[in-house]
Amino acid sequence: MKPAAFDYQAPSSLRKAIDLFVSNPGAVVIAGGQSLMPVLAFRLATPSLLVDLRRLPGLGHIAVGDDGVRLGALVRWRDIEDPRFLRGRGQFVGDLKRSF
């Protein structure tokens, strides 16, 4: 099957993304798309607009602090698995590996 027709936007600012959602009630967020594509193909969802968040700044950050790890909404699993992320984190590294 082929998906129903839809528009696509990739805003470069949070303000533009919010404006798209306000002006398009049928809009759906996409930030990767692997799980959404089959849903669209089988027409289980028929959004009027896909809003791609990949270009929004600040959503792909990983911050490690004394209070734990903070992952931005666009952090990919491969970013977390990257050994450079874990290197030099001391005892915390073992705890982090066990939790995944």
Secondary structure as UniProt FT lines:
FT   STRAND          7..9
FT   HELIX           14..23
FT   TURN            25..26
FT   STRAND          27..30
FT   TURN            34..35
FT   HELIX           36..41
FT   TURN            42..43
FT   STRAND          49..52
FT   TURN            54..55
FT   TURN            57..58
FT   STRAND          62..65
FT   TURN            66..67
FT   STRAND          68..71
FT   TURN            73..74
FT   HELIX           77..81
FT   HELIX           83..86
FT   TURN            87..88
FT   HELIX           91..99
//
